Amino acid sequence: MGSILFSLALLIICLYFLLNSISLEDLRAVDPIGAAGIPTFILFFLVVLLTYSLIAEIVKYRKHSEQADDKPIINKATLKIAGLIVGIVIFILVLNKAGFLLSSLFLTPILLLILGAQGKIQIISFSLIIPIFFAFLFGNVLSIPLPKGIGLFFEISNFFY
C-alpha cells in the first residue's frame, strides 16, 4: 500500500511540473528543441514510468490482499513520519513571517519529541543550542542571509545575526 501511495504522490508532483514545463517560453527560433524541451521530455518519461509503476503496484496489491493478513495501515512509524512532514511544512510556512530563529525554536522541540528524545533537559538544551548555533553559523560566519521575519521578529533576529 505504501508503494502505491508513494507512486501516486510522485505522479502528481511530476504531472504538476510537466504542465508547468509545457508552458515555459518557447525559443524554438534559436534552438530547435528549446529551453523547455529536455525538462518536458524527462518529465513526460517519468510520468509514463510512474503510471506503469502505479498500475503494477495496484495489480500486485490486489493479488496479495486476498492472501495477506489485515495489517493496520497506520502504525507508530507512519504517525512519526506524518508528524515530521507536518512539522516541516508548518516550519516552511511560518519561516518568512517569524524568521529562521523563532521558527527553529518552535520546530526543534517538536521534532525531538516526535523522534523520541528523552529528558526535559536534553530537549530544552538542544532546542535552544541548535537554532542559535545555525543562526550564528549561517548569519555571521558564512554570511548567508537567513529569513529574519517581520516586525518584532525582525528585531529579535537582528540581535543574533
trRosetta pair geometry for C-beta under 8 A, 3 or more apart (Angstrom, degrees):
i j d omega theta_ij theta_ji phi_ij phi_ji
1 4 5.6 -52 -155 31 37 114
1 5 6.6 33 151 -14 68 104
1 61 6.4 100 -74 -130 58 132
1 73 5.9 -73 103 -122 157 109
2 5 5.8 -55 -149 39 35 108
2 6 6.1 35 153 -20 68 108
3 6 5.5 -51 -141 39 34 114
3 7 6.1 35 158 -19 66 106
3 57 4.8 -147 112 -135 109 138
4 7 6.0 -56 -146 39 27 108
4 8 6.2 26 154 -18 62 110
4 54 6.8 84 -142 -146 66 73
4 57 4.8 -177 -80 126 72 126
4 58 6.1 91 -116 -75 119 69
4 61 6.0 -12 -48 -39 132 152
5 8 5.7 -56 -145 39 30 112
5 9 6.2 31 156 -20 65 106
6 9 5.9 -54 -146 36 28 110
6 10 6.4 24 156 -13 63 108
7 10 5.8 -57 -146 41 30 109
7 11 6.1 34 154 -24 65 108
7 50 5.8 164 -166 -165 84 85
7 53 5.0 -155 -127 111 132 107
7 54 4.3 177 132 -83 131 79
7 57 5.8 169 5 17 151 150
8 11 5.5 -53 -145 34 30 114
8 12 6.5 30 156 -19 64 103
8 54 6.2 98 -69 -121 66 125
9 12 5.9 -54 -150 34 30 110
9 13 6.5 27 153 -15 64 107
10 13 5.7 -56 -146 39 33 111
10 14 6.0 29 158 -15 68 109
10 46 7.9 -111 156 167 105 110
10 50 5.5 -146 106 -127 106 137
11 14 5.9 -56 -142 41 28 107
11 15 6.2 31 157 -21 63 108
11 47 6.7 90 -145 -135 76 68
11 50 4.4 178 -85 134 86 132
11 51 6.6 103 -124 -69 128 61
11 54 6.1 -8 -44 -47 146 141
12 15 5.8 -54 -145 36 28 112
12 16 6.5 32 154 -22 62 104
13 16 5.7 -54 -153 32 31 113
13 17 6.6 22 154 -10 65 106
14 17 5.8 -56 -146 42 34 107
14 18 6.0 40 152 -26 67 106
14 43 5.6 172 -172 -157 88 85
14 46 4.7 -135 -145 113 146 121
14 47 5.2 -171 122 -74 122 77
14 50 6.1 150 34 6 149 154
15 18 5.4 -51 -142 35 31 115
15 19 6.4 31 158 -18 64 103
15 47 6.0 95 -77 -113 72 122
16 19 6.1 -56 -153 35 27 108
16 20 6.6 21 151 -12 62 109
17 20 5.5 -57 -147 42 35 111
17 21 6.1 36 155 -23 69 106
17 39 7.8 -103 155 169 105 111
17 43 5.5 -143 104 -122 101 140
18 21 5.8 -54 -143 35 30 109
18 22 6.6 35 155 -24 62 102
18 40 6.8 91 -147 -139 71 63
18 43 4.0 -178 -87 137 84 128
18 44 6.2 114 -133 -69 125 59
18 46 8.0 -156 -63 63 115 103
18 47 5.8 -7 -48 -42 156 137
19 22 5.9 -49 -151 27 32 114
19 23 7.0 18 155 -9 61 107
20 23 6.0 -65 -153 41 35 104
20 24 7.5 61 146 -49 63 84
21 24 5.6 -19 -162 -15 45 117
21 36 5.2 151 174 -158 78 101
21 39 4.6 -142 -136 114 139 112
21 40 4.6 -175 126 -78 121 74
21 43 5.7 148 24 18 149 150
22 36 7.0 128 -109 163 20 142
22 40 6.0 100 -78 -118 62 122
24 34 7.9 147 99 145 111 113
24 35 6.0 -118 142 94 132 102
24 36 3.7 161 62 -77 128 125
24 39 7.7 79 -12 63 153 130
24 40 7.9 -134 24 -51 120 110
25 35 6.7 25 74 48 82 131
25 36 7.6 160 59 -29 42 116
26 34 5.6 -36 -150 -139 62 147
26 36 7.0 -59 -93 24 61 122
27 30 4.9 -24 160 36 101 111
27 31 5.9 40 108 32 98 95
27 34 5.2 143 56 -136 68 80
27 35 5.5 57 26 -11 119 99
28 31 6.8 -84 -127 76 34 56
28 32 6.4 34 -157 -142 80 29
28 33 7.8 -163 -114 73 77 12
28 34 4.8 -38 -72 -66 70 111
31 34 5.6 161 86 -75 100 30
31 35 7.3 103 56 -46 138 58
31 37 7.8 -127 121 2 113 135
33 37 3.4 -121 167 49 90 172
33 38 6.8 51 151 -39 136 75
34 37 4.7 124 59 -33 77 101
36 39 6.0 -70 -157 54 54 103
36 40 5.1 52 152 -27 86 117
37 40 6.0 -66 -145 39 20 108
37 41 6.3 17 161 -17 62 110
38 41 5.8 -56 -146 36 28 110
38 42 6.3 24 159 -16 65 108
39 42 5.8 -57 -143 40 31 109
39 43 6.0 26 160 -15 67 110
40 43 5.9 -57 -142 42 27 107
40 44 6.1 31 157 -21 64 108
41 44 5.7 -55 -146 36 28 112
41 45 6.3 28 155 -18 63 107
42 45 5.7 -56 -150 37 30 112
42 46 6.4 32 151 -20 65 105
43 46 5.4 -50 -145 36 35 114
43 47 6.3 38 154 -22 66 102
44 47 5.7 -52 -148 34 31 111
44 48 6.5 32 152 -18 64 104
45 48 5.8 -53 -150 35 31 111
45 49 6.4 26 154 -13 65 108
46 49 5.8 -59 -145 42 31 107
46 50 5.9 27 158 -17 68 110
47 50 5.8 -55 -139 41 28 109
47 51 6.3 33 157 -23 62 105
48 51 5.9 -54 -150 32 27 112
48 52 6.6 27 152 -15 62 106
49 52 5.7 -54 -150 38 34 112
49 53 6.2 33 152 -19 67 108
50 53 5.4 -51 -142 39 34 113
50 54 6.1 39 155 -23 66 104
51 54 5.7 -52 -145 34 29 112
51 55 6.4 27 156 -15 63 105
52 55 6.0 -58 -149 38 29 108
52 56 6.3 27 154 -17 65 109
53 56 5.7 -56 -145 39 30 111
53 57 6.2 29 156 -19 65 107
54 57 5.8 -55 -145 37 29 109
54 58 6.4 29 156 -20 64 105
55 58 5.8 -54 -147 35 31 110
55 59 6.5 31 155 -17 64 105
56 59 5.8 -55 -149 37 31 111
56 60 6.3 28 154 -16 65 109
57 60 5.6 -55 -144 41 32 111
57 61 6.1 36 155 -23 66 106
58 61 5.6 -52 -145 35 30 113
58 62 6.4 31 156 -20 63 104
59 62 5.9 -55 -150 34 30 110
59 63 6.6 29 153 -18 63 105
60 63 5.8 -54 -150 34 33 112
60 64 6.3 14 159 -5 67 111
61 64 6.1 -66 -143 47 28 99
61 65 5.8 37 158 -36 67 109
62 65 5.8 -45 -136 24 28 115
62 66 7.5 30 163 -19 55 98
63 66 6.9 -65 -175 25 29 105
63 67 7.5 -3 147 5 62 113
64 67 5.7 -70 -151 49 46 101
64 68 5.0 36 159 -25 85 119
65 68 6.1 -52 -118 38 27 106
68 71 7.3 -52 152 -4 115 101
72 75 5.8 123 93 -67 107 82
73 78 7.3 64 142 -64 62 174
74 78 5.2 -128 -141 86 54 140
74 79 6.5 70 -178 -55 94 89
75 78 5.3 98 49 11 61 104
75 79 7.2 -121 103 -4 33 92
76 79 5.8 -57 -150 37 32 111
76 80 6.5 35 152 -22 65 103
77 80 5.6 -51 -150 32 34 114
77 81 6.5 33 153 -17 66 103
78 81 5.8 -54 -149 37 33 109
78 82 6.3 31 153 -17 66 107
79 82 5.6 -53 -143 40 32 111
79 83 6.2 37 154 -22 65 106
80 83 5.6 -55 -148 36 29 113
80 84 6.4 32 153 -20 64 104
80 114 5.6 136 -145 173 76 94
80 115 7.3 98 -162 -91 119 45
81 84 5.7 -51 -149 34 32 112
81 85 6.4 30 154 -17 65 106
82 85 5.8 -55 -148 38 32 110
82 86 6.2 30 155 -17 66 107
83 86 5.8 -54 -143 39 30 109
83 87 6.2 32 157 -20 64 108
83 110 7.8 -148 167 162 103 98
83 114 4.5 -171 114 -126 133 135
84 87 5.8 -57 -148 37 28 112
84 88 6.3 23 158 -15 64 108
84 111 6.7 66 -119 -125 78 88
84 114 5.9 176 -65 123 74 151
84 115 7.8 67 -83 -62 112 88
85 88 5.9 -57 -146 39 29 107
85 89 6.2 29 155 -19 65 108
86 89 5.7 -55 -145 37 30 111
86 90 6.3 30 156 -17 65 106
87 90 5.9 -57 -148 38 29 109
87 91 6.3 34 152 -22 64 107
87 107 5.9 121 171 -145 102 86
87 110 5.0 178 -123 115 130 128
87 111 5.8 166 130 -70 159 82
87 114 6.9 -130 -22 -11 147 151
88 91 5.4 -50 -147 34 34 118
88 92 6.4 35 154 -20 65 103
88 107 7.6 75 -93 -150 45 129
89 92 5.8 -53 -149 35 32 110
89 93 6.4 29 153 -17 64 107
90 93 5.7 -57 -146 39 32 110
90 94 6.1 17 161 -8 68 113
90 107 7.6 173 87 -96 97 96
91 94 6.2 -68 -142 45 24 100
91 95 6.1 49 155 -56 63 98
91 103 5.4 109 -151 169 74 112
91 104 7.6 61 -145 -82 118 49
91 106 7.9 -179 -99 83 82 94
91 107 4.4 33 -91 -88 122 141
92 95 5.6 -31 -146 -6 28 123
94 97 5.8 -77 -162 51 53 104
94 98 5.0 0 162 16 96 120
94 103 5.1 160 102 -112 104 109
94 106 7.8 -30 98 63 157 138
95 98 7.1 -74 -125 53 14 82
95 99 7.4 -27 -173 160 50 6
95 100 6.5 25 -154 -87 90 57
95 103 5.0 -12 -99 -54 58 174
95 147 5.3 94 155 57 87 153
96 147 5.3 -102 -106 -152 49 147
96 149 7.3 135 156 -105 30 47
96 150 8.0 30 145 -23 69 100
97 149 6.0 21 136 -140 30 81
97 150 6.0 -49 -150 20 53 105
97 153 7.2 87 141 36 54 162
98 102 4.5 -107 159 86 106 120
98 103 5.1 133 85 -57 114 85
98 149 4.8 -32 163 -110 16 127
98 153 5.0 -147 -154 -127 45 154
99 102 5.3 73 66 23 94 98
99 103 6.5 -167 87 -7 43 96
99 146 7.5 76 -172 126 79 97
99 147 5.4 -164 -131 119 47 79
99 148 4.7 -11 -117 -180 116 26
99 149 3.0 -68 -36 -24 93 104
99 153 4.6 -179 -3 159 116 111
99 154 6.8 165 -65 -82 130 44
99 156 7.3 180 50 76 155 99
99 157 4.4 -129 -166 -64 156 138
100 103 5.9 -69 -145 43 24 109
100 104 5.9 20 163 -18 66 114
100 131 7.5 172 139 -159 80 98
100 134 7.8 -116 153 109 125 107
100 135 6.1 159 102 -99 116 95
100 146 4.0 -44 -5 162 152 123
100 147 5.2 129 -39 58 85 77
100 148 7.4 -32 12 -82 86 35
100 157 7.2 95 42 -126 78 125
101 104 6.0 -62 -149 38 23 108
101 105 6.4 26 154 -23 62 106
101 131 5.6 113 -147 159 58 116
101 132 7.2 52 -139 -88 104 54
101 135 4.8 27 -87 -86 97 150
101 146 7.7 100 -36 115 76 138
101 156 7.0 -143 81 122 134 101
101 157 5.3 170 17 -108 125 82
101 160 5.8 116 -94 48 153 152
101 161 7.6 169 -55 17 124 110
102 105 5.4 -47 -144 30 36 116
102 106 6.8 25 158 -10 64 103
102 149 6.6 22 31 -54 123 151
102 153 5.7 -90 12 -137 146 106
102 156 6.7 61 -52 97 116 140
102 157 7.5 -86 -12 -66 95 94
103 106 6.2 -66 -158 41 31 102
103 107 6.0 22 152 -16 69 115
103 147 8.0 26 7 82 137 119
104 107 5.5 -57 -132 42 34 108
104 108 5.7 40 169 -31 70 106
104 130 7.1 -136 165 108 119 93
104 131 3.5 150 111 -111 124 116
104 134 7.0 -152 -144 61 167 127
104 135 7.4 -160 39 -48 148 104
105 108 6.6 -40 -133 24 20 111
105 127 6.5 77 -154 166 58 90
105 128 7.3 32 -126 -101 94 51
105 131 5.2 -96 -63 32 65 166
106 109 7.3 -64 -162 36 30 97
106 110 6.9 22 153 -12 63 116
107 110 5.8 -71 -156 41 35 111
107 111 6.0 28 157 -17 75 111
108 111 5.9 -59 -145 39 28 107
108 112 6.2 28 159 -19 65 108
108 126 6.5 -155 164 126 121 86
108 127 4.4 158 100 -124 117 67
108 130 5.5 157 -125 68 146 130
108 131 6.0 -122 -26 -38 140 104
109 112 5.5 -54 -142 38 35 112
109 113 6.2 35 158 -19 68 104
109 123 5.5 71 -132 173 89 103
109 124 7.5 19 -98 -88 119 43
109 126 8.0 138 -86 84 63 92
109 127 4.3 8 -58 -98 90 139
110 113 5.9 -56 -150 36 29 109
110 114 6.4 27 153 -17 64 108
111 114 5.7 -55 -145 38 33 110
111 115 6.1 22 159 -11 67 111
112 115 6.0 -62 -143 45 28 104
112 117 3.9 -18 174 5 94 143
112 122 7.8 -172 -179 122 139 90
112 123 5.1 161 112 -126 143 86
112 126 6.0 128 -88 87 148 135
112 127 6.8 -101 5 -64 142 93
113 116 7.8 57 178 -62 28 18
113 117 6.4 -66 -77 42 34 95
113 123 6.8 43 -63 -128 79 137
117 122 5.8 -152 174 112 111 118
117 123 5.3 135 110 -82 132 89
117 126 7.3 -116 -142 37 159 149
118 122 6.7 44 83 45 51 144
119 122 4.1 73 84 11 111 110
119 123 6.7 175 93 -9 59 86
120 123 5.8 -59 -146 40 33 109
120 124 6.0 27 159 -15 69 110
121 124 6.0 -57 -142 41 27 106
121 125 6.0 23 162 -16 65 112
122 125 6.1 -58 -140 40 24 106
122 126 6.2 17 164 -10 62 111
123 126 6.2 -60 -143 42 24 104
123 127 5.9 24 158 -22 62 115
124 127 5.7 -59 -143 38 26 113
124 128 6.5 15 161 -10 63 108
125 128 6.2 -64 -150 41 28 102
125 129 5.8 14 162 -11 68 117
126 129 5.9 -59 -127 45 29 103
126 130 5.5 25 178 -20 68 115
127 130 6.9 -38 -119 32 15 105
127 131 7.4 4 174 0 48 110
128 131 7.2 -75 -158 42 23 96
128 132 6.3 7 163 -6 62 122
129 132 6.2 -73 -147 46 25 105
129 133 5.8 27 161 -24 67 115
130 133 5.8 -57 -142 36 24 112
130 134 6.4 14 164 -10 62 109
131 134 6.1 -60 -144 42 30 103
131 135 6.0 31 158 -20 67 109
132 135 5.7 -54 -142 38 29 112
132 136 6.2 27 158 -16 64 108
132 160 6.5 -121 -137 -145 78 135
133 136 6.0 -60 -149 39 26 107
133 137 6.0 25 155 -20 65 111
134 137 5.4 -51 -136 39 33 113
134 138 6.0 17 168 -5 68 109
135 138 6.6 -61 -138 46 22 96
135 139 5.4 5 170 -4 62 126
135 146 6.3 -108 -128 46 71 160
135 157 7.6 -134 -155 -148 133 81
135 160 5.1 19 127 133 135 131
135 161 4.9 -143 162 -20 89 133
136 139 6.2 -63 -124 49 18 101
136 140 5.3 -27 -169 26 61 119
136 141 6.9 54 139 -11 71 101
136 160 6.6 -95 -68 173 76 92
136 161 6.2 -156 -95 -77 38 106
137 140 7.4 -42 -90 51 6 80
137 141 5.1 -37 -150 37 47 125
137 142 6.2 31 153 -2 67 109
138 141 7.5 -9 -45 52 12 85
138 142 5.3 -39 -131 54 41 120
138 144 4.5 -65 -170 65 88 105
138 146 5.4 84 106 -48 130 115
138 161 7.4 20 81 -149 74 160
139 142 7.9 56 19 54 16 79
139 143 7.6 23 173 -111 27 29
139 144 7.3 -79 -76 66 31 60
139 145 7.3 54 -117 -121 69 36
139 146 5.7 -67 -71 13 94 111
139 160 7.0 94 54 119 160 82
139 161 2.6 18 129 -167 166 135
140 143 7.4 -4 -176 -71 14 57
140 161 5.6 -124 -36 -128 86 87
146 157 7.7 -141 92 -165 102 127
146 161 6.6 43 36 93 116 148
148 153 7.0 151 148 126 61 85
148 154 4.9 66 130 -128 108 67
148 157 3.8 -178 -150 93 83 152
148 158 6.7 48 -157 -52 137 71
148 161 8.0 -145 -97 79 100 93
149 153 3.0 -66 123 117 149 124
149 154 5.2 -143 84 -59 77 60
149 156 7.6 0 54 53 139 99
149 157 5.8 151 25 -20 102 135
150 153 6.1 38 51 52 38 110
150 154 5.8 5 -138 -36 17 112
151 154 6.1 135 54 11 22 102
151 155 7.7 -54 138 0 41 97
152 155 5.7 -54 -154 35 40 110
152 156 6.4 39 150 -18 69 105
153 156 5.7 -53 -147 38 34 111
153 157 6.2 35 154 -19 66 107
154 157 5.8 -57 -148 38 28 111
154 158 6.5 34 152 -25 63 104
155 158 5.7 -49 -149 29 32 115
155 159 7.2 44 150 -29 59 96
156 159 5.8 -46 -165 16 37 117
156 160 7.6 14 150 -3 63 103
157 160 6.2 -68 -160 42 41 100
157 161 6.6 -44 172 52 77 84
158 161 7.6 -98 -130 71 25 43
